[in-house]
Amino acid sequence: MSEHTVQSPLPGVFYRSPSPGEPVFTDVGQEVTADQTIGLVEVMKQFAPVLAGADGTISAFLVEDSATVGPGDALASIDVA
C-alpha cells in the first residue's frame, strides 16, 4: 500500500467542514475518491476546495482545523490501495 499526501493549493486557512457547525467533509478511516473534497482553503473570503487527489482511505489529517497553511503544505495522508 502506498501513501498520497494532500497538499494545500494556496496559502490561507484550512477548514475541514463547509461552514461552522456543519459536519466535516471526511474523517480519518473513511474512503475517498480522487475528486472528492476533503476540506477548503480560505483566502480573502474566497474558498478553494481541497481535493483528495487519489482514491483511498484517509489515514491522517496533518494540520488542525482552522490552521493557517502555505502553498504546498501537507494537509492529509491517504492510504492508496
Secondary structure, DSSP 4 states (H G I P E B T S, - for coil): -EEEEEE-SSSEEEESSSSTTSPPS--TT-EE-TT-EEEEEEETTEEEEEE--SSEEEEEE-S-TTEEE-TT-EEEEEEE-
